[in-house]
Amino acid sequence: MQHEWDAIVVGGGPAGLSAALLLGRARRRVLLCDSGEHRNDRAVAMHGFLTRDGIPPGELRRLAREELRAYPGVQVADRRVLEAACAEAGFTVRLEGEEAPLHSRRLLLATGMVDELPDLPGLDVLWGRTVWHCPYCDGYERRDQPLAVYGEGRLGVKMALEVRSWSHDLVLCTGGSRIEAKDRRRLAELGIGLREERVVALEQEAGELRALRFADGSLLPRRGLFLAAPQRQRCELAERLGCQRTRKGMIRAGHDGSTEVPGLYVAGDASPHVQLAIVAAAQGSMAAFALNAELLREDLHAERRPLAAAPD
Ligand SMILES: Cc1cc2nc3c(=O)[nH]c(=O)nc-3n(C[C@H](O)[C@H](O)[C@H](O)COP(=O)(O)OP(=O)(O)OC[C@H]3O[C@@H](n4cnc5c(N)ncnc54)[C@H](O)[C@@H]3O)c2cc1C
């Protein structure tokens, strides 16, 4: 593998793929590294991506990789980035299974987030099929159907208020946590049901949610469930390089993905923006654009030659 790169992009989801595409078109030498742990791997369809509404997420990535093949400057390595460090004129990056470190003038992290799912028997089969985290992504297909929201405290209440736009037949399950009296009143005013007992299992049939089972054995029949689950960064590279996190755990970055570490960019779910695939792709492009503009300034500066003295 070549050892000198203009940019190394870490992450092969919509953000990283889109960044690699723009950098390839800018005729940069780009290495895209992907450990193959995409956040929406379990989703059967991806919605809200213009011209690709309902596409299986893996198919979007396959199409994107196919497009990248048209650009000779772009190389894809299905490897994890183990380490990255600031170095002279850029970064050194170490890949799994690669002895020698690589050098890159710029580094773009599009490493995504992990949903911290509750320990609910039955959830594993249903996650991404009839249990989701985002009503914008999957609410429309279950509109006006009996739905539930599962989430503790304010997180659960906020999501229940949001999901109500998709169905009025809605119950908030707090998993055993209690909510404040004012939230209880607000839910009652809106006709949102409330169950504060512990949920012990999700009952399914052929991969479809049928009901939530409570500790006393009672069942709440539902056709879909939205989880208000906390999240964490998928990898720690940004922190190790000196980036700060926002209150919500995202990597602090400017509008164009630039971070407080010179030459380091971030895009997609890992950065502080709306978490949608099309937004991640757009952020990938924005970060690639800003990163390339920096490289261009550097290149133009390096190429400047002193002018010959003007004749008198
Ligand atoms: C169940 C579910 C359903 C969803 N449905 C929708 C939907 O319908 N519509 C929609 O718009 N959004 C949907 N989303 C959200 C969508 O998945 C994310 O917004 C999107 O994937 C973010 O893209 P990303 O590129 O930032 O991160 P990801 O797609 O998560 O990609 C991160 C990439 O980084 C790689 N990576 C991480 N660390 C390393 C490392 N150290 N070395 C190498 N590679 C690394 C991973 O392998 C992965 O390729 C859904 C999410 C979930 C969980």
The ligand as an SDF file (V2000), in Angstrom:
LIG
                    3D

 53 58  0  0  0  0  0  0  0  0999 V2000
  -31.8170    1.1510   12.9560 C   0  0  0  0  0  0  0  0  0  0  0  0
  -31.4330    2.4260   12.2410 C   0  0  0  0  0  0  0  0  0  0  0  0
  -32.1890    2.8450   11.1550 C   0  0  0  0  0  0  0  0  0  0  0  0
  -31.8380    4.0320   10.4930 C   0  0  0  0  0  0  0  0  0  0  0  0
  -32.6220    4.4140    9.4390 N   0  0  0  0  0  0  0  0  0  0  0  0
  -32.3130    5.5460    8.7860 C   0  0  0  0  0  0  0  0  0  0  0  0
  -33.1290    5.9790    7.6840 C   0  0  0  0  0  0  0  0  0  0  0  0
  -34.1110    5.3220    7.3280 O   0  0  0  0  0  0  0  0  0  0  0  0
  -32.7830    7.1290    7.0780 N   0  0  0  0  0  0  0  0  0  0  0  0
  -31.7060    7.8790    7.4590 C   0  0  0  0  0  0  0  0  0  0  0  0
  -31.4470    8.9250    6.8560 O   0  0  0  0  0  0  0  0  0  0  0  0
  -30.9290    7.5010    8.5090 N   0  0  0  0  0  0  0  0  0  0  0  0
  -31.2080    6.3560    9.1700 C   0  0  0  0  0  0  0  0  0  0  0  0
  -30.4450    5.9780   10.2440 N   0  0  0  0  0  0  0  0  0  0  0  0
  -29.3290    6.8460   10.6480 C   0  0  0  0  0  0  0  0  0  0  0  0
  -28.1350    6.5880    9.7110 C   0  0  0  0  0  0  0  0  0  0  0  0
  -27.7570    5.2460    9.8220 O   0  0  0  0  0  0  0  0  0  0  0  0
  -26.9580    7.4940   10.1200 C   0  0  0  0  0  0  0  0  0  0  0  0
  -27.3660    8.8420   10.1710 O   0  0  0  0  0  0  0  0  0  0  0  0
  -25.8270    7.3510    9.0900 C   0  0  0  0  0  0  0  0  0  0  0  0
  -25.4280    6.0130    8.9540 O   0  0  0  0  0  0  0  0  0  0  0  0
  -24.6420    8.2230    9.5140 C   0  0  0  0  0  0  0  0  0  0  0  0
  -23.6050    8.0240    8.6150 O   0  0  0  0  0  0  0  0  0  0  0  0
  -22.0850    8.0960    9.0990 P   0  0  0  0  0  0  0  0  0  0  0  0
  -21.2910    7.9150    7.8450 O   0  0  0  0  0  0  0  0  0  0  0  0
  -21.8660    9.3060    9.9080 O   0  0  0  0  0  0  0  0  0  0  0  0
  -21.9020    6.8700   10.0980 O   0  0  0  0  0  0  0  0  0  0  0  0
  -22.0060    5.2460    9.8290 P   0  0  0  0  0  0  0  0  0  0  0  0
  -22.9360    4.9610    8.7200 O   0  0  0  0  0  0  0  0  0  0  0  0
  -22.2750    4.6350   11.1530 O   0  0  0  0  0  0  0  0  0  0  0  0
  -20.5450    4.9090    9.3690 O   0  0  0  0  0  0  0  0  0  0  0  0
  -19.4650    4.9790   10.2780 C   0  0  0  0  0  0  0  0  0  0  0  0
  -18.3300    4.2260    9.6410 C   0  0  0  0  0  0  0  0  0  0  0  0
  -17.1240    4.3940   10.3920 O   0  0  0  0  0  0  0  0  0  0  0  0
  -16.4400    3.1580   10.3980 C   0  0  0  0  0  0  0  0  0  0  0  0
  -15.4630    3.1920   11.4850 N   0  0  0  0  0  0  0  0  0  0  0  0
  -15.6390    3.5760   12.7860 C   0  0  0  0  0  0  0  0  0  0  0  0
  -14.4600    3.5490   13.4550 N   0  0  0  0  0  0  0  0  0  0  0  0
  -13.5340    3.1360   12.5570 C   0  0  0  0  0  0  0  0  0  0  0  0
  -12.1260    2.9140   12.6300 C   0  0  0  0  0  0  0  0  0  0  0  0
  -11.4460    3.1080   13.7700 N   0  0  0  0  0  0  0  0  0  0  0  0
  -11.4830    2.4900   11.5270 N   0  0  0  0  0  0  0  0  0  0  0  0
  -12.1290    2.2920   10.3450 C   0  0  0  0  0  0  0  0  0  0  0  0
  -13.4760    2.5070   10.2160 N   0  0  0  0  0  0  0  0  0  0  0  0
  -14.1540    2.9210   11.3030 C   0  0  0  0  0  0  0  0  0  0  0  0
  -17.5330    2.1140   10.5130 C   0  0  0  0  0  0  0  0  0  0  0  0
  -17.1060    0.8470   10.0970 O   0  0  0  0  0  0  0  0  0  0  0  0
  -18.5530    2.7320    9.5340 C   0  0  0  0  0  0  0  0  0  0  0  0
  -18.2290    2.3790    8.2100 O   0  0  0  0  0  0  0  0  0  0  0  0
  -30.7380    4.8030   10.9180 C   0  0  0  0  0  0  0  0  0  0  0  0
  -29.9800    4.3680   12.0260 C   0  0  0  0  0  0  0  0  0  0  0  0
  -30.3260    3.1900   12.6820 C   0  0  0  0  0  0  0  0  0  0  0  0
  -29.5270    2.7600   13.8710 C   0  0  0  0  0  0  0  0  0  0  0  0
  1  2  1  0
  2  3  1  0
  2 52  2  0
  3  4  2  0
  4  5  1  0
  4 50  1  0
  5  6  2  0
  6  7  1  0
  6 13  1  0
  7  8  2  0
  7  9  1  0
  9 10  1  0
 10 11  2  0
 10 12  1  0
 12 13  2  0
 13 14  1  0
 14 15  1  0
 14 50  1  0
 15 16  1  0
 16 17  1  0
 16 18  1  0
 18 19  1  0
 18 20  1  0
 20 21  1  0
 20 22  1  0
 22 23  1  0
 23 24  1  0
 24 25  2  0
 24 26  1  0
 24 27  1  0
 27 28  1  0
 28 29  2  0
 28 30  1  0
 28 31  1  0
 31 32  1  0
 32 33  1  0
 33 34  1  0
 33 48  1  0
 34 35  1  0
 35 36  1  0
 35 46  1  0
 36 37  1  0
 36 45  1  0
 37 38  2  0
 38 39  1  0
 39 40  1  0
 39 45  2  0
 40 41  1  0
 40 42  2  0
 42 43  1  0
 43 44  2  0
 44 45  1  0
 46 47  1  0
 46 48  1  0
 48 49  1  0
 50 51  2  0
 51 52  1  0
 52 53  1  0
M  END
$$$$
